[in-house]
């Protein structure tokens, strides 16, 4: 998760267990507008076998459907699912196994959003990413006619729905999508795996998973400078403790957390 950063440095941030595994969040986001209930990413899901679970040990008391139920929402209430990319820890919960053992969309009335470039990349994975793209997590969405493709336009923010926009980035994987959600003041940036946690603000902190680390370096710099200039809030999908934050540059020129936030702190 920390690439070339030596363990004696990064273990102070997120101490590993004896198997060298760190605890990470699988933090999804619910966006409610007048007409839509949008879910951003779906976590790892619960349909994988015991061998898979032994490798990654998903644990904890939180459950996506239970979390929605606490908000009095059923799977049928979700209108849209925005998938930043199709690695298993971001889209595993998009498909469930029915009582008859069939793979079906978890959210039966939702449009699921990706883009054609990334979908084709996931269908024909390279050997390095093959273990991250599990076709049972996304092919059933296409089979059921619920998959939708966003245009792969430029490197700027592209309009989607209700003032929400998306941006394509290519360092972590081909055509991953970030999301920008309007707040009363500024925007909330859903960073996906470009900035998986607050620990990754430093430029050398780039995951070994990333296909193009130098591109990640450039994309991080662009996003961070934009965030500093415009006062956006960053949302961290995998940070085990911190949901979101504002950032600043310290006296040494390094980008640091200026304000630790929870979503409940933000006026929307």
Beta strands, then each sheet from edge to edge (+ up, - down):
strand 1: 29-32
strand 2: 37-40
strand 3: 80-82
strand 4: 95-97
strand 5: 103-105
strand 6: 111-115
strand 7: 147-150
strand 8: 158-159
strand 9: 165-169
strand 10: 176-182
strand 11: 187-190
strand 12: 233-235
strand 13: 244-249
strand 14: 255-261
sheet 1: 1+ 2- 3- 6- 7-
sheet 2: 4+ 5-
sheet 3: 8+ 9- 10+ 11- 12- 13+ 14-
end
